[in-house]
Amino acid sequence: MGRVMVTLRLDPEQATLEEVRRLLGLAPEEVDPAFGVVNISPAEHLYTILVDEAAASRVAGAEPVEGVYGNPRIEPFGPPQEDPG
């Protein structure tokens, strides 16, 4: 199952993985601990977490959730470049 990004509006003291999991009722395996809670807009108190698609669907309407967004794989664009050497 893929993972998607969920953007949350939180007070800074709520911006811990444990607190976000508690607020949204998420199990440890539903949230990517390596991604963590990323501050994407300090002025607006916006944070992003990476969760399973099923978990994102379940929490999409929760109060701190501002949006659910895809997490496309980032790969090189265009044909491979040959080494000039």
C-alpha positions in Angstrom: 0.0 0.0 0.0 1.3 3.5 -0.9 1.8 6.4 1.4 0.4 9.9 1.1 1.1 13.2 2.8 -1.3 14.6 5.3 -1.0 18.3 6.1 -2.1 19.4 9.6 -2.6 22.7 11.4 -1.1 22.2 14.8 0.1 24.2 17.8 3.9 23.8 17.9 3.7 21.8 21.1 1.5 19.3 19.3 4.0 18.7 16.6 5.4 15.4 17.8 4.8 12.1 16.2 3.3 10.7 19.4 0.9 13.6 19.8 -0.2 13.5 16.1 -0.8 9.8 16.4 -2.9 10.4 19.5 -4.9 13.3 18.0 -5.7 11.3 14.8 -6.0 7.8 16.4 -3.2 6.4 14.2 -1.4 3.1 14.9 2.4 3.2 14.9 2.6 1.2 11.7 0.3 3.7 9.8 2.7 6.6 10.1 6.3 6.8 8.6 8.6 7.4 11.6 11.5 8.2 9.4 9.5 11.1 7.7 8.3 12.3 11.1 6.4 15.6 11.5 7.8 18.2 9.1 7.1 21.9 9.6 6.2 23.2 6.2 5.0 26.7 7.2 6.1 28.0 10.6 4.0 31.2 10.3 0.8 29.2 9.6 1.6 26.3 11.9 1.3 23.8 9.1 3.0 20.4 9.4 3.1 17.3 7.2 3.2 13.6 8.0 3.4 10.5 5.7 0.7 7.9 6.3 -0.8 4.8 4.7 -3.5 5.6 2.1 -6.2 3.9 4.2 -5.2 5.9 7.3 -5.3 9.1 5.3 -8.9 8.3 4.1 -9.9 7.6 7.7 -8.5 10.9 9.1 -9.2 13.2 6.1 -12.1 15.0 7.9 -10.4 15.3 11.3 -10.1 18.9 12.7 -6.4 19.4 12.4 -6.2 18.0 8.9 -5.9 20.6 6.2 -5.5 18.3 3.2 -4.4 14.9 1.9 -1.9 14.9 -1.0 -0.2 12.3 -3.2 3.4 11.5 -2.7 4.7 10.7 -6.2 8.1 9.2 -6.6 10.7 11.7 -7.8 12.8 10.4 -10.6 15.1 11.8 -13.3 13.4 13.2 -16.4 14.6 12.5 -19.8 17.1 10.0 -21.3 20.1 8.9 -19.3 23.2 11.0 -19.9 26.4 9.2 -21.0 29.6 10.0 -19.1 31.7 12.3 -21.4 34.9 10.9 -20.1 
